[in-house]
Amino acid sequence: MSAKKITKIAVLVSGGGTNLQALIDAQTAGIIKSGEITLVVSNNPNAYALTRAENAGIATAVIPGKEYKDQNAFEAKLIETLENAGIELIVLAGFMRILSENFTARYPKRIVNVHPSLIPSFCGKGFYGLHVHEAALAYGVKVTGATVHFVNEIPDGGEIILQKSVPIRKGDTPEILQRRVMEQAEWKILPRAVELVSKELAKKS
């Protein structure tokens, strides 16, 4: 009997890697079982996410943004890195670089991103990090949350995979809200979505 196919996953990071840690923990706990994180790639050589990957025994690669200011050169190096590792699914986890249509078209329904709002609210160009939570509080919505979606050529415009809502409370600051959205939504639905997509890709291969 042939061994069960496991989808090879790369996680793209730029900073602290809290979402990466949630994925690593979910893999350890058996929530992600149809895929395996085999590579972590960062455009920032100082990203703490790289340390998290190394601590978990996951291979890392750095494609420094300072050295690859040209988008085409950066993406060519990224594609080469992913192809050499046999990557089948790409997860953006706090990756602070927009990917071009040429890149996203190469991996249809194989790039997943987590966004800290309930898309279509507070998303698209300029909506990242604390900006999203500042906008939600300024608008006065009572509920926010997180969305995991496929990535296409439109920022935050790809098909939604999973969403989870989170309440906004009186006295919330952007920082407090950001933490609640991460803990109650992002860290829960990102691993579940990665497992769903990994399972589908494993079936197709």
N, C-alpha and C positions, 0 to 999 in steps of 0.2 A: 504494500500500500504506500502511495507517495506521501511525502510529508506535506502538511497543510501549508498553503501559500501564505506568506506574511508580506504585507505591503511595506516597502522601505520608505521611511519618512525622514525628511530634512526639516528642521525648524530654523527659520531665519529670524535673527534677533539683533537689537542695537543697544540694549541697556541692561537693566538689572536681571531680567529673565524670570519674573514671577510667574508669568504664564507658562514659560518653559518648565519651571519647577512643578507646576500643577500637572503638566503632561507627563513628566518623569514619574511623579508620585502615582498618577493614574495608571501608568504602565506597570509599575511595581505592584499596584493593588489589583491588577488584572482587569481594570476597566477598559484599557486599550489592550486588546489581545489579538486583533486581526492585523495590526501594524506594529512596527518597531522603529523607534527613533534611532537612526544609525549615523546621523550627521547633524551638527549644529553649525550654521554659517552666520558670521557677523560682519557688518561693514565698519564696526568699531572695535579696534584691537583691545581696548580697555573695558569692554562690556563685561560686567560681572556674570552675565549669562554663560560666558565661555568657561568660567570657573565651575559653575553649576554642572555644565556638561561634562567637564573633565572629572569632577567628583563622582559622577554617575557612570564613568567609563565610556562616554560617548565621544566619538571622533569630532574634532572641530576644524573649521577652516575660517580664515580671515581674509576678506577682500576689502582692504582699507579704502574708505570713501575719499580720503585725501589723495591717494595715489590714482584712483579711478574716478576722476571728476567727470569724464566723458561717459554718458549713459550707455552708449553702445559697447564701449570697452568694458565697462563694469558688468553689463549683462552677459557679454561673451564669456568673461571669466567665470561668472556665476553659473552659466549653462554648462560650461566645461567641468566645473567642480561637481555639479549635480549629476551630470551624465557619467562621470568617472566613478561615482559612488553608487550608480544604479538606482537613483532616487525615483520613486513613483508618485509620492505625494509631498507637497510643499506646504508647510504651515507658517504663516506670518504671525509672529508673537512679539509685538512691540518692535516691528521692523520699520525704521524711520526713513525709508527711501521708497519713493513711488516707482513702481515697475511699469515699463512701457507696454503698449498694446502688442508690440512684436513679441515681448516676453510672455505676456499672459496668454496670447493666442497659441503659443507653443504647448501650453499645458491646460487645455480646456477641462474644467471640473477636476483639476488636480492641484489647485492652489486654494487654500482655505485661510480666512482671516477672521479675527475676533475684533468687533468694534463695540466700544462702551456706550451704546445707546440702542434704543429699539428702532432700527432702520424701518421706515424712511425718515425718522426724526433725527435731527442733529448729526448729519453725516455728510460725506462728500468733501470737497476741497477745503482745507483749513480746519476741519474738525478732527482733532486728534488730541490725545492726552487730556490735560485739565480743561482745555478749550471746550470739550464736549460737555463736561459737567457744569462749567460756568454758564454755558448757553442754556442748559436745561433749567438751572436755578433762576437765571434771568427771565426766562419765558414763563416760569411759574407752574410747570407741569407737576402733577402729583405723583406720577409714576415714571420711572426710567428703566434701564436694564442693559442687557448686552445682546448682541447678535453675532452668530457665526454664519459666515456666508462664503460662497465661492467668489473668487477674484476674477474680474474681467477688466476690460479697458476703461471702465468708468469707476472712479474712486467710490468704494462702498456700494457699487451698483450691481454686483453679481447676485445670483439666486440665493435666497435665505435657506439655511440648513436647520438651525435651531435658534430660538429666542427665549429669554427668561426675563421677567419683569422684577423690579426692585422698587420698594417704596421710597419716596423722598420725604424726609422728616423735617419738622420745624427746627430751624437753627443749623441745618446742614451747611457746611462750607464745601467748596469744590473738592477739597482734599478728603474730607470725611465721606462725601458721596462716592468719590473715586474708589476708596477702600471698600465701601459696602458693595458697589457694583462688581468689583473684582472678586471679593470673597463669596458673595451670594449668587453671582451670575457667571462671570467669565470663567472662573476656575471650575465651575460645575459643567457648563455646556460645551466648552472647548474640547475637553477630553472625550465627551460623549459624541460630539460631531466628528472628531478625528477617527473614532472607532467606527462610526457609521460609514464614513467615506472609505476607510481602509478595507472594511468588509466588502463593500461594493467593488472596489478595485481588485481585491484578491480573487473575487468570483470571475472577473473578466479576464484575468491574466492566465 
